[in-house]
Amino acid sequence: MTDEEVGKALRRLPRAAASQRFRSDVLRATRVAPRPRMAWRMVAATATMLILVFGTYGASLRHQRQQRIKALRAESQQIASELRRVKAKADESEPIVVLENGDTRVIVSNQQSKPIYY
């Protein structure tokens, strides 16, 4: 028997009406069914809240890290400018004594000034 023949046979059957009790039982059963949906809604709401909390926490950590990097860059630029200033000052003065050891140079220009290290 094919699907088409089954469909024709089902259409030839007489229609039966459901009793009022059956109908009320079905309607009552459908009213109780939304409870699992409420549980899923609570799970979804909790998951959304956790995502928001962890997202906000992660964003604050990232912001703090960016602020630290910005402060370190500013300090690095300040140190570099101070080093350039010290080197320029050392190049301007006529040294009396120059002491070198590897990468370290100590220049003493006269008795009244302090030694310049770089």
N, CA, C and O atoms as a MOPAC input file, in Angstrom:
PM7 MOZYME 1SCF
protein

 N      0.84200 1    -1.16400 1     0.00000 1
 C      0.00000 1     0.00000 1     0.00000 1
 C      0.89300 1     1.23400 1     0.00000 1
 O      1.85400 1     1.30500 1     0.76500 1
 N      0.58400 1     2.20000 1    -0.84600 1
 C      1.38200 1     3.40300 1    -0.93900 1
 C      0.83500 1     4.47400 1    -0.00200 1
 O     -0.24500 1     4.33600 1     0.57400 1
 N      1.61200 1     5.54300 1     0.13300 1
 C      1.17900 1     6.64500 1     1.00000 1
 C     -0.12600 1     7.26400 1     0.50300 1
 O     -0.96900 1     7.67400 1     1.30000 1
 N     -0.28000 1     7.32600 1    -0.78200 1
 C     -1.49400 1     7.91500 1    -1.35500 1
 C     -2.71600 1     7.05800 1    -1.04100 1
 O     -3.78400 1     7.58900 1    -0.73700 1
 N     -2.56900 1     5.75800 1    -1.11000 1
 C     -3.69800 1     4.86700 1    -0.80700 1
 C     -4.06100 1     4.91800 1     0.66700 1
 O     -5.23600 1     4.84300 1     1.02600 1
 N     -3.02300 1     5.04800 1     1.54300 1
 C     -3.28900 1     5.15300 1     2.97700 1
 C     -4.04700 1     6.44500 1     3.26800 1
 O     -4.98700 1     6.45300 1     4.06300 1
 N     -3.63400 1     7.53600 1     2.62300 1
 C     -4.31900 1     8.80400 1     2.82300 1
 C     -5.78100 1     8.73400 1     2.40600 1
 O     -6.64800 1     9.25700 1     3.10500 1
 N     -6.06600 1     8.08900 1     1.26700 1
 C     -7.46200 1     7.95800 1     0.80500 1
 C     -8.26900 1     7.11400 1     1.77400 1
 O     -9.42600 1     7.42800 1     2.05600 1
 N     -7.66300 1     6.03400 1     2.29300 1
 C     -8.37700 1     5.16000 1     3.23000 1
 C     -8.70100 1     5.90100 1     4.52700 1
 O     -9.78100 1     5.72800 1     5.09100 1
 N     -7.76900 1     6.72100 1     4.99600 1
 C     -8.03300 1     7.47400 1     6.22500 1
 C     -9.12400 1     8.51700 1     6.01600 1
 O     -9.89300 1     8.78800 1     6.93800 1
 N     -9.21000 1     9.10500 1     4.83800 1
 C    -10.24200 1    10.09700 1     4.57100 1
 C    -11.63500 1     9.45700 1     4.49700 1
 O    -12.63800 1    10.12500 1     4.74800 1
 N    -11.69400 1     8.18800 1     4.16000 1
 C    -12.98700 1     7.50500 1     4.05800 1
 C    -13.54800 1     7.10100 1     5.41600 1
 O    -14.73600 1     6.79500 1     5.52000 1
 N    -12.71900 1     7.09300 1     6.45800 1
 C    -13.18800 1     6.70700 1     7.79000 1
 C    -14.13200 1     7.77500 1     8.32900 1
 O    -13.96400 1     8.95500 1     8.02100 1
 N    -15.10800 1     7.38600 1     9.11900 1
 C    -16.02400 1     8.37700 1     9.69600 1
 C    -15.30700 1     9.19400 1    10.77000 1
 O    -14.44400 1     8.68800 1    11.48600 1
 N    -15.68000 1    10.44500 1    10.86100 1
 C    -15.07500 1    11.32400 1    11.86400 1
 C    -15.73800 1    11.08200 1    13.20600 1
 O    -16.95700 1    10.94700 1    13.31100 1
 N    -14.88400 1    11.03100 1    14.24500 1
 C    -15.41500 1    10.82200 1    15.59300 1
 C    -15.13900 1    12.07300 1    16.41700 1
 O    -14.06700 1    12.66900 1    16.30900 1
 N    -16.09000 1    12.46500 1    17.22700 1
 C    -15.92300 1    13.63900 1    18.08400 1
 C    -15.43000 1    13.16500 1    19.44800 1
 O    -15.86200 1    12.12600 1    19.94700 1
 N    -14.55000 1    13.91200 1    20.02800 1
 C    -14.02000 1    13.56800 1    21.34400 1
 C    -15.01300 1    13.98900 1    22.40900 1
 O    -15.75400 1    14.95600 1    22.23600 1
 N    -15.02000 1    13.26000 1    23.50400 1
 C    -15.94000 1    13.59200 1    24.59100 1
 C    -15.45500 1    14.85700 1    25.29600 1
 O    -14.29500 1    15.24900 1    25.17000 1
 N    -16.36200 1    15.48500 1    26.03800 1
 C    -16.02600 1    16.70900 1    26.76100 1
 C    -14.96300 1    16.44100 1    27.82700 1
 O    -14.09600 1    17.28300 1    28.05900 1
 N    -15.02000 1    15.29000 1    28.46800 1
 C    -14.04100 1    14.96700 1    29.49300 1
 C    -12.64700 1    14.82500 1    28.88300 1
 O    -11.67100 1    15.33500 1    29.43200 1
 N    -12.55700 1    14.13200 1    27.74900 1
 C    -11.26600 1    13.98700 1    27.06700 1
 C    -10.70100 1    15.36400 1    26.71000 1
 O     -9.51500 1    15.63800 1    26.88900 1
 N    -11.57900 1    16.20600 1    26.20600 1
 C    -11.14500 1    17.54800 1    25.82500 1
 C    -10.64900 1    18.33000 1    27.03400 1
 O     -9.60300 1    18.97400 1    26.95000 1
 N    -11.35500 1    18.29600 1    28.14100 1
 C    -10.92700 1    19.02000 1    29.34300 1
 C     -9.63000 1    18.42500 1    29.90600 1
 O     -8.78600 1    19.16400 1    30.41400 1
 N     -9.46200 1    17.10500 1    29.82300 1
 C     -8.21000 1    16.48900 1    30.29200 1
 C     -7.01500 1    16.93700 1    29.44300 1
 O     -5.93000 1    17.19900 1    29.96300 1
 N     -7.23200 1    17.01600 1    28.15300 1
 C     -6.15200 1    17.45600 1    27.26500 1
 C     -5.79900 1    18.90600 1    27.54300 1
 O     -4.62100 1    19.25400 1    27.62500 1
 N     -6.81100 1    19.75700 1    27.69000 1
 C     -6.54200 1    21.17100 1    27.98100 1
 C     -5.84000 1    21.35500 1    29.32100 1
 O     -4.94900 1    22.19500 1    29.44200 1
 N     -6.22900 1    20.58500 1    30.31800 1
 C     -5.58500 1    20.66600 1    31.63200 1
 C     -4.13100 1    20.20200 1    31.54200 1
 O     -3.24800 1    20.79000 1    32.16700 1
 N     -3.88800 1    19.16200 1    30.77700 1
 C     -2.52300 1    18.65200 1    30.62300 1
 C     -1.63200 1    19.66300 1    29.89500 1
 O     -0.43900 1    19.77100 1    30.17800 1
 N     -2.22300 1    20.39000 1    28.96800 1
 C     -1.41300 1    21.39100 1    28.26000 1
 C     -1.11800 1    22.60200 1    29.13200 1
 O     -0.11900 1    23.28700 1    28.91300 1
 N     -1.94900 1    22.87500 1    30.09700 1
 C     -1.68600 1    24.00100 1    31.00100 1
 C     -0.54000 1    23.69300 1    31.96600 1
 O      0.16600 1    24.61000 1    32.38500 1
 N     -0.34400 1    22.45900 1    32.31700 1
 C      0.72300 1    22.05900 1    33.23100 1
 C      2.06300 1    22.01200 1    32.49700 1
 O      3.10200 1    22.14100 1    33.14400 1
 N      2.08400 1    21.83700 1    31.19800 1
 C      3.31400 1    21.65200 1    30.42100 1
 C      4.28800 1    22.83300 1    30.46100 1
 O      5.49100 1    22.59100 1    30.35900 1
 N      3.85600 1    24.10000 1    30.60300 1
 C      4.83200 1    25.19400 1    30.58200 1
 C      5.85100 1    25.18700 1    31.71800 1
 O      6.81300 1    25.95100 1    31.64900 1
 N      5.69900 1    24.37800 1    32.74700 1
 C      6.65900 1    24.36700 1    33.84900 1
 C      8.08500 1    24.05900 1    33.40000 1
 O      9.00100 1    24.75200 1    33.84100 1
 N      8.32700 1    23.06100 1    32.55200 1
 C      9.70800 1    22.84500 1    32.09700 1
 C     10.25300 1    24.05600 1    31.33400 1
 O     11.45200 1    24.33000 1    31.37800 1
 N      9.38000 1    24.77000 1    30.64200 1
 C      9.82800 1    25.97600 1    29.95000 1
 C     10.34700 1    27.00400 1    30.95000 1
 O     11.32300 1    27.70400 1    30.67700 1
 N      9.69800 1    27.09400 1    32.09900 1
 C     10.13800 1    28.04400 1    33.11700 1
 C     11.53500 1    27.68000 1    33.60000 1
 O     12.35900 1    28.56600 1    33.82700 1
 N     11.81300 1    26.40300 1    33.75800 1
 C     13.14500 1    25.97000 1    34.18900 1
 C     14.17900 1    26.35800 1    33.13700 1
 O     15.26500 1    26.83300 1    33.47200 1
 N     13.84400 1    26.15800 1    31.87600 1
 C     14.77600 1    26.53700 1    30.80900 1
 C     14.98300 1    28.04900 1    30.77300 1
 O     16.08000 1    28.52800 1    30.48400 1
 N     13.93700 1    28.78200 1    31.06400 1
 C     14.07100 1    30.24100 1    31.10800 1
 C     15.00800 1    30.66700 1    32.23600 1
 O     15.81700 1    31.58000 1    32.07300 1
 N     14.88900 1    29.99500 1    33.38000 1
 C     15.77100 1    30.31200 1    34.49900 1
 C     17.22100 1    29.96500 1    34.16200 1
 O     18.13800 1    30.71200 1    34.50400 1
 N     17.42300 1    28.83700 1    33.49600 1
 C     18.77300 1    28.44800 1    33.08600 1
 C     19.33600 1    29.47400 1    32.10900 1
 O     20.49000 1    29.88300 1    32.23300 1
 N     18.53200 1    29.88800 1    31.14500 1
 C     18.99000 1    30.88000 1    30.16300 1
 C     19.28100 1    32.22200 1    30.83200 1
 O     20.27200 1    32.87200 1    30.50000 1
 N     18.43800 1    32.64100 1    31.76200 1
 C     18.66000 1    33.90300 1    32.46600 1
 C     19.92900 1    33.84500 1    33.31200 1
 O     20.68800 1    34.81300 1    33.36400 1
 N     20.15900 1    32.71200 1    33.97200 1
 C     21.37600 1    32.55300 1    34.77700 1
 C     22.60900 1    32.57200 1    33.89300 1
 O     23.60800 1    33.20900 1    34.22400 1
 N     22.53800 1    31.86900 1    32.76500 1
 C     23.67800 1    31.86400 1    31.84100 1
 C     23.95200 1    33.26500 1    31.30900 1
 O     25.10900 1    33.67100 1    31.20300 1
 N     22.91600 1    33.99400 1    30.97900 1
 C     23.08500 1    35.36700 1    30.49400 1
 C     23.71400 1    36.25400 1    31.56500 1
 O     24.59400 1    37.06400 1    31.27400 1
 N     23.26000 1    36.09400 1    32.79300 1
 C     23.81800 1    36.88600 1    33.88500 1
 C     25.30100 1    36.56000 1    34.09200 1
 O     26.11400 1    37.46500 1    34.27600 1
 N     25.65000 1    35.27800 1    34.06100 1
 C     27.05400 1    34.88700 1    34.22700 1
 C     27.92100 1    35.43000 1    33.09700 1
 O     29.04200 1    35.88100 1    33.33000 1
 N     27.40800 1    35.38500 1    31.88700 1
 C     28.15600 1    35.92200 1    30.74600 1
 C     28.39300 1    37.42100 1    30.93400 1
 O     29.49000 1    37.91600 1    30.67400 1
 N     27.37300 1    38.13400 1    31.38200 1
 C     27.51800 1    39.57200 1    31.61200 1
 C     28.52600 1    39.86800 1    32.72500 1
 O     29.35200 1    40.77200 1    32.59600 1
 N     28.45400 1    39.10400 1    33.81600 1
 C     29.36400 1    39.33900 1    34.94200 1
 C     30.80500 1    39.07600 1    34.52000 1
 O     31.68400 1    39.90500 1    34.75400 1
 N     31.05100 1    37.91500 1    33.89400 1
 C     32.42100 1    37.59300 1    33.48500 1
 C     32.90100 1    38.51100 1    32.36500 1
 O     34.08700 1    38.83500 1    32.30200 1
 N     32.01400 1    38.92600 1    31.49600 1
 C     32.39200 1    39.86700 1    30.44600 1
 C     32.80100 1    41.21300 1    31.01700 1
 O     33.79100 1    41.80500 1    30.58800 1
 N     32.03400 1    41.69200 1    31.98800 1
 C     32.36700 1    42.96300 1    32.63600 1
 C     33.68500 1    42.85600 1    33.39500 1
 O     34.50800 1    43.77000 1    33.34500 1
 N     33.88500 1    41.74600 1    34.09400 1
 C     35.13600 1    41.53700 1    34.82700 1
 C     36.32100 1    41.49300 1    33.86900 1
 O     37.35800 1    42.10300 1    34.13100 1
 N     36.16900 1    40.77400 1    32.76100 1
 C     37.23800 1    40.71000 1    31.76500 1
 C     37.53600 1    42.07100 1    31.15600 1
 O     38.69500 1    42.40800 1    30.91300 1
 N     36.49800 1    42.84400 1    30.91100 1
 C     36.69900 1    44.18800 1    30.35200 1
 C     37.42900 1    45.08400 1    31.35300 1
 O     38.27700 1    45.88500 1    30.95900 1
 N     37.10900 1    44.95700 1    32.63800 1
 C     37.80500 1    45.78600 1    33.63300 1
 C     39.26900 1    45.37600 1    33.74500 1
 O     40.13600 1    46.23800 1    33.88900 1
 N     39.56300 1    44.07500 1    33.68200 1
 C     40.95900 1    43.62400 1    33.70200 1
 C     41.71900 1    44.15700 1    32.49300 1
 O     42.86300 1    44.59300 1    32.61400 1
 N     41.08500 1    44.11900 1    31.33800 1
 C     41.72500 1    44.61500 1    30.12100 1
 C     41.99400 1    46.12000 1    30.23600 1
 O     43.04700 1    46.60400 1    29.82000 1
 N     41.03200 1    46.85200 1    30.80300 1
 C     41.19800 1    48.30100 1    30.97600 1
 C     42.36800 1    48.59400 1    31.91600 1
 O     43.17600 1    49.48100 1    31.64200 1
 N     42.46000 1    47.85200 1    33.02600 1
 C     43.57000 1    48.04700 1    33.96200 1
 C     44.90600 1    47.74900 1    33.28700 1
 O     45.88200 1    48.47300 1    33.48400 1
 N     44.94600 1    46.69600 1    32.49900 1
 C     46.18000 1    46.33400 1    31.80000 1
 C     46.58100 1    47.43200 1    30.80800 1
 O     47.75500 1    47.78700 1    30.70400 1
 N     45.60000 1    47.95900 1    30.08700 1
 C     45.88500 1    49.03700 1    29.14200 1
 C     46.40800 1    50.27300 1    29.87100 1
 O     47.30800 1    50.94800 1    29.37200 1
 N     45.85400 1    50.57400 1    31.04500 1
 C     46.31400 1    51.72400 1    31.82100 1
 C     47.76200 1    51.51300 1    32.28700 1
 O     48.57100 1    52.44000 1    32.24800 1
 N     48.08300 1    50.28600 1    32.72900 1
 C     49.45900 1    50.00300 1    33.15700 1
 C     50.43200 1    50.13500 1    31.99500 1
 O     51.51800 1    50.69300 1    32.15300 1
 N     50.04800 1    49.62400 1    30.82800 1
 C     50.90300 1    49.73200 1    29.64700 1
 C     51.11000 1    51.19100 1    29.27600 1
 O     52.22000 1    51.59900 1    28.93400 1
 N     50.04600 1    51.97100 1    29.34200 1
 C     50.13800 1    53.40900 1    29.02600 1
 C     51.08300 1    54.11300 1    30.00200 1
 O     51.89200 1    54.94300 1    29.58700 1
 N     50.98800 1    53.78900 1    31.29000 1
 C     51.85900 1    54.40000 1    32.29700 1
 C     53.31700 1    53.98800 1    32.07100 1
 O     54.22300 1    54.81200 1    32.19000 1
 N     53.53600 1    52.71500 1    31.74600 1
 C     54.90500 1    52.25300 1    31.48400 1
 C     55.50500 1    52.92100 1    30.24900 1
 O     56.69100 1    53.25000 1    30.23600 1
 N     54.70100 1    53.11900 1    29.22300 1
 C     55.19900 1    53.80900 1    28.02700 1
 C     55.56800 1    55.25500 1    28.33900 1
 O     56.59000 1    55.75400 1    27.86800 1
 N     54.73200 1    55.92700 1    29.13400 1
 C     55.03500 1    57.31100 1    29.50800 1
 C     56.32200 1    57.37300 1    30.32500 1
 O     57.15600 1    58.25200 1    30.11000 1
 N     56.48200 1    56.43900 1    31.26500 1
 C     57.69700 1    56.40800 1    32.08100 1
 C     58.92000 1    56.10400 1    31.22000 1
 O     59.98700 1    56.68200 1    31.43200 1
 N     58.77400 1    55.21100 1    30.26200 1
 C     59.87700 1    54.87900 1    29.35800 1
 C     60.28100 1    56.09400 1    28.53200 1
 O     61.47100 1    56.34100 1    28.33800 1
 N     59.30900 1    56.85200 1    28.04600 1
 C     59.61500 1    58.06300 1    27.28200 1
 C     60.30800 1    59.10100 1    28.16900 1
 O     61.22300 1    59.79200 1    27.72200 1
 N     59.87500 1    59.20600 1    29.41100 1
 C     60.49600 1    60.15800 1    30.32700 1
 C     61.94400 1    59.74700 1    30.59900 1
 O     62.82900 1    60.60300 1    30.60000 1
 N     62.20200 1    58.47900 1    30.82500 1
 C     63.56300 1    58.00000 1    31.07600 1
 C     64.44400 1    58.22900 1    29.85500 1
 O     65.60000 1    58.63200 1    29.98400 1
 N     63.89500 1    57.97100 1    28.66600 1
 C     64.66600 1    58.17900 1    27.44200 1
 C     65.02600 1    59.65100 1    27.26100 1
 O     66.14300 1    59.97400 1    26.85700 1
 N     64.08000 1    60.54400 1    27.56100 1
 C     64.38800 1    61.97700 1    27.41300 1
 C     65.42900 1    62.42500 1    28.44400 1
 O     66.30500 1    63.23300 1    28.13600 1
 N     65.32900 1    61.89300 1    29.67700 1
 C     66.33600 1    62.22200 1    30.68600 1
 C     67.71500 1    61.71500 1    30.26700 1
 O     68.71400 1    62.40900 1    30.45500 1
 N     67.77200 1    60.51800 1    29.70400 1
 C     69.04100 1    59.96800 1    29.24200 1
 C     69.63200 1    60.82500 1    28.12100 1
 O     70.83500 1    61.08600 1    28.10400 1
 N     68.78400 1    61.26200 1    27.18300 1
 C     69.27600 1    62.14700 1    26.11700 1
 C     69.81700 1    63.45500 1    26.68700 1
 O     70.83800 1    63.96800 1    26.22900 1
 N     69.11800 1    63.99000 1    27.69300 1
 C     69.56200 1    65.23000 1    28.32400 1
 C     70.90300 1    65.04100 1    29.02800 1
 O     71.78100 1    65.89800 1    28.92500 1
 N     71.06600 1    63.93700 1    29.73600 1
 C     72.32800 1    63.66100 1    30.43100 1
 C     73.45700 1    63.47100 1    29.43300 1
 O     74.56100 1    63.97700 1    29.63700 1
 N     73.18500 1    62.73600 1    28.34400 1
 C     74.22100 1    62.52900 1    27.32600 1
 C     74.60300 1    63.84800 1    26.65700 1
 O     75.77600 1    64.07900 1    26.36200 1
 N     73.62000 1    64.70800 1    26.41800 1
 C     73.91700 1    66.00800 1    25.81800 1
 C     74.75700 1    66.85000 1    26.76500 1
 O     75.68400 1    67.53800 1    26.33700 1
 N     74.43500 1    66.79500 1    28.04100 1
 C     75.21000 1    67.53800 1    29.03600 1
 C     76.63500 1    67.00800 1    29.12000 1
 O     77.57900 1    67.78400 1    29.27100 1
 N     76.79600 1    65.69800 1    29.02400 1
 C     78.12200 1    65.09400 1    29.07500 1
 C     78.94000 1    65.46200 1    27.83800 1
 O     80.15100 1    65.66200 1    27.92700 1
 N     78.27900 1    65.55100 1    26.69100 1
 C     78.99400 1    65.92100 1    25.46400 1
 C     79.40900 1    67.38800 1    25.47600 1
 O     80.42300 1    67.73900 1    24.87200 1
 N     78.64400 1    68.26200 1    26.15600 1
 C     78.94500 1    69.69300 1    26.19600 1
 C     80.16000 1    70.00300 1    27.06800 1
 O     80.95800 1    70.87800 1    26.73200 1
 N     80.30200 1    69.29900 1    28.17100 1
 C     81.38600 1    69.61700 1    29.10100 1
 C     82.70600 1    69.00800 1    28.62800 1
 O     82.73600 1    67.95300 1    27.99300 1
 N     83.75300 1    69.67700 1    28.94400 1
 C     85.07900 1    69.16600 1    28.60500 1
 C     85.55300 1    68.30700 1    29.76800 1
 O     85.73800 1    68.81100 1    30.87500 1
 N     85.74500 1    67.05400 1    29.53400 1
 C     86.07700 1    66.15900 1    30.64300 1
 C     87.50500 1    66.33900 1    31.14100 1
 O     88.43800 1    66.57600 1    30.37400 1
 N     87.63000 1    66.21900 1    32.44100 1
 C     88.94600 1    66.18400 1    33.05300 1
 C     89.36100 1    64.72100 1    33.19000 1
 O     90.50100 1    64.34900 1    32.91400 1
 N     88.39400 1    63.89800 1    33.62900 1
 C     88.65300 1    62.46800 1    33.79900 1
 C     87.48100 1    61.70600 1    33.19400 1
 O     86.31900 1    62.03800 1    33.43200 1
 N     87.80200 1    60.67600 1    32.40600 1
 C     86.78100 1    59.79000 1    31.85400 1
 C     87.14400 1    58.37500 1    32.28400 1
 O     88.22300 1    57.87700 1    31.96300 1
 N     86.24100 1    57.73700 1    33.00700 1
 C     86.44200 1    56.34900 1    33.44600 1
 C     85.44500 1    55.47300 1    32.70700 1
 O     84.24600 1    55.75000 1    32.72300 1
 N     85.93000 1    54.41700 1    32.05800 1
 C     85.05600 1    53.52000 1    31.30500 1
 C     85.25500 1    52.10200 1    31.78800 1
 O     86.37100 1    51.66300 1    32.06400 1
 N     84.13100 1    51.39200 1    31.88300 1
 C     84.16200 1    49.97600 1    32.22900 1
 C     83.00000 1    49.31100 1    31.49400 1
 O     81.86100 1    49.36400 1    31.95900 1
 N     83.27500 1    48.69600 1    30.37100 1
 C     82.21300 1    48.06800 1    29.58200 1
 C     81.28100 1    49.11400 1    29.01600 1
 O     81.70600 1    49.97600 1    28.24800 1
 N     80.00500 1    49.04700 1    29.39000 1
 C     79.01000 1    50.00400 1    28.91100 1
 C     78.89300 1    51.23200 1    29.80000 1
 O     78.15700 1    52.15800 1    29.45900 1
 N     79.59300 1    51.27100 1    30.92900 1
 C     79.45300 1    52.36500 1    31.87900 1
 C     80.58100 1    53.36500 1    31.68700 1
 O     81.75300 1    52.99600 1    31.61900 1
 N     80.20500 1    54.64700 1    31.60100 1
 C     81.18900 1    55.73400 1    31.51300 1
 C     80.92900 1    56.72200 1    32.63900 1
 O     79.78400 1    57.09800 1    32.88700 1
 N     81.98300 1    57.14000 1    33.31700 1
 C     81.88400 1    58.17700 1    34.34500 1
 C     82.74200 1    59.32700 1    33.85400 1
 O     83.93500 1    59.16300 1    33.60100 1
 N     82.12000 1    60.50200 1    33.72100 1
 C     82.83200 1    61.68000 1    33.23000 1
 C     82.85500 1    62.71000 1    34.35000 1
 O     81.80500 1    63.11600 1    34.84900 1
 N     84.04600 1    63.12800 1    34.74200 1
 C     84.19800 1    64.18400 1    35.73700 1
 C     84.73800 1    65.39300 1    34.99500 1
 O     85.83000 1    65.34500 1    34.42900 1
 N     83.95300 1    66.50700 1    34.99800 1
 C     84.36200 1    67.65600 1    34.19800 1
 C     85.18800 1    68.66400 1    34.99000 1
 O     86.18400 1    69.16300 1    34.46600 1
 N     84.82500 1    68.97800 1    36.20900 1
 C     85.64800 1    69.84800 1    37.04900 1
 C     85.35800 1    69.52500 1    38.51000 1
 O     84.51200 1    68.68000 1    38.80400 1
 N     86.04000 1    70.17900 1    39.40500 1
 C     85.92700 1    69.82700 1    40.82200 1
 C     84.57300 1    70.26300 1    41.40500 1
 O     84.14100 1    69.68600 1    42.40300 1
 N     83.90600 1    71.23600 1    40.83400 1
 C     82.66800 1    71.74100 1    41.41500 1
 C     81.43200 1    70.93200 1    40.98200 1
 O     80.41300 1    70.96100 1    41.67300 1
 N     81.50700 1    70.21800 1    39.86000 1
 C     80.31900 1    69.50300 1    39.37300 1
 C     80.33800 1    68.05400 1    39.83700 1
 O     81.37500 1    67.51900 1    40.22700 1
 N     79.17500 1    67.44100 1    39.78400 1
 C     79.03200 1    66.03600 1    40.17200 1
 C     79.38500 1    65.17300 1    38.96700 1
 O     79.27800 1    65.64000 1    37.83400 1
 N     79.79600 1    63.94600 1    39.17700 1
 C     80.07400 1    63.04900 1    38.06000 1
 C     78.79700 1    62.73000 1    37.28600 1
 O     77.70800 1    62.69200 1    37.85900 1
 N     78.93800 1    62.50400 1    35.99700 1
 C     77.80100 1    62.16600 1    35.15000 1
 C     77.95400 1    60.69100 1    34.78000 1
 O     78.96700 1    60.28200 1    34.21200 1
 N     76.93200 1    59.90200 1    35.11100 1
 C     76.94700 1    58.46600 1    34.81700 1
 C     75.98900 1    58.18000 1    33.67600 1
 O     74.87100 1    58.69400 1    33.65400 1
 N     76.42500 1    57.35900 1    32.72400 1
 C     75.48600 1    56.82600 1    31.73000 1
 C     76.08200 1    55.62600 1    31.06800 1
 O     75.45200 1    55.02500 1    30.19700 1

